[in-house]
Amino acid sequence: MRRSFCYDNKTMTVTALEAAAHGWGIIGHEHALERLRRALASQQVRHAYLFTGPDQIGKTLLAQRFAQALLCMGGPDPRQAPVNPCQRCLACRKVLHGNHPDVHVVARPPDKQFILIDQIRALQSEAARHALEGRYKIFLILGAHEMNSQAANCLLKTLEEPEPGVVLLLTAPERGLLLPTILSRVQHIPLHLLSTAQIRQALENYWEVEPAEAELIAALASGRMGWAVRAVEDEQLLVERREQLELLARLPGQGRAERFAVAQRLSGEPERLRQLLELWLLWWRDVLLMASGGQDLIVNVDMRELLQRQTALLGAAGARHMIYAILRTLEALDQNVNPRAALEVLMLDLPLLSRV
Amino acid sequence: MKFTCKQQDLSRGLSVVSHAVSSRSTLPILANVLLSAEQGRLKLAATNLEIGINCWVEAQIDEEGTTTVPARLFTELVNSLPQGSVQVTAQPDTHVVNLQCLGLGINTNVKGMDPSEFPLIPTAEGGEPPILLEAPLLKEMISQVAFAAAKDESRPVFTGVLVQVREEKVTFVAADAFRLATRTAPLPGATEPREDILIPARTLTELARILPNEGPVEMIVTPNHRQVLFHTEQIDLVSRLLDGTFPNYRAIIPLEYKTRAVLETKALTERVKAAALFARNSSNITRLKISPQGANGSETGTVTIEATAEDLGDTTSTLNAAVDGEEIQIIFNVDYLVDVLNVLDAPEVALEVTSPMRPGVLRPVDATEYTYVIMPMHTNRS
């Protein structure tokens, strides 16, 4: 969660980015930005907003920037929230570093399954008080779909009768994951995947990434700017992806003993398993695209050769077979099937090729 | 920033402000202590947004400035040092704080945070004229009242202590659904009535802990009426005030009684605590029977305290008392009696009751203006 706040690790570039985007420092999401800026300009800020979109797309960052704008003291009239956060005043800096006493972050505790009712009650007692420094009291509820039903129902009271000056900013992957009673009480701002060109350009302009690398990262990011920025800042991420992919891509050429050994090893890290399977899913998507003549849309552009070889051997039908097999495995994992057993089944589903 | 001070002074100051450092805050800056070298003194400050504490420490200031350091780390570090001179230097751009014990070869660097992001703790300026109280009196008033405030947050006004200033007197009141404690002290010169304020009981308990044993304390409400400041020569404590209206507590205090018993505080406390041992196992039920002189053939008035626990046994104690009025039996929650008897130091207390269904009153029999109202319990058994 913290990671996605880290667009600003490279100070130089971010200054340029902020200048280009009126201090918001957000790539894309023009439609969402426009709506928020219009609300700020007309002084008609609603009491609750819901930002939805896939992971690492910039929901939290956008919510945080909106909070900065609401509390920014750098505007022409200090009593009013400016249309854009200035990123220079003390209030903007405090929000950026998580030190603003009027911005509260509510998220699922790492050791719990849900956002619990006690967290919402604490939010409510905090909301009943005056703001300490700013014009608004802002609550960021990150991953609002992770509230259990008690917590969600408890939040309704605040969504229905918010205290003056309270602004709730919720994020969730999809609106369908929230209670209808919550949806009807928030302004919904959907965020969409960015285009690969948008990401590539942003990486080249603001993060000073070499064009070839930018193209690869932009393709791999599949529309998620947050992931792209992470890949730029954390080189290990790309190295790891390559290692994982090579391991997976070699599997069809290997016998059962090797496959089961891999399954055993992978099931030892259940938290990374899902991510790995999604990576593999993307691989087979590329194979399917290759087989059906969609070469331009493939994501794993750096491993084109291996893709081509597997496509020639397996074709569209083989890729489809694997995609369904992986989806079944993901579903099984969600239903608490033993990871090793699920993986072994998947390994048996994988066609055996004599040469890869 | 650069200053030199004694290890003991710094350690004492840090232990005072650490009362306000929050252990589990979402704001990283709040886990820090603000060090501020200013006008010949060193100011330490910490806050958890509920309360904030400033503490001033003697120091030789070589260069004025401000910085923050992680509270726990720095406190434990300073406590680990031998007594003697400590020199602290901070780089304004990197927020790294260097600490040296001169001549002992100890050199430590601690990474701090940008002090400008530290929340403002209001100072005494611009508020209403202060209310002046002596520290021992204030401590006594807090200890006699704050315990009666509600612990659960379901009704926020009851977690606070009401402070009223009327006719040269200051009154502290706290109540939950079953009891009420009020203490009044003279406040010469305060003829102007002030707006009532509600201070969180937790804050006052914290204040009582850090107040010096003597000297005056100034109580000041900030101009926006949202905070209250307790100012002493070396320590400032700021607390948020609670919103809401405290109910009219005077209506709850019974104006008359049918039976009044005056008892020795010490003896009563001992017997009530003994009854508590049994009562704890049966919903805290403790029966008090007040009998005037002559009833049951006794030569003096008596108060009988009785508690029964089905699986433990029972206890009955009879105390001699000066009883005025008719015989009466009443049931109280033993915890509510123990709480109040723990904080009264008058040699004698008076217990006044009207009927088994109406609240009873406990007061010390001396010059202290203190009233404790306690709701009786009812059982289906007679």
Interface residues (C-beta under 8 A of the other chain):
Chain A: L90 R93 K94 H97 G98 N99 H100 P101 H104 V105 S125 A128 R129 H130 L132 E133
Chain B: T26 L27 P28 I29 L49 M113 D114 S116 E117 P119 L120 E153 P156 R226 R240 D243
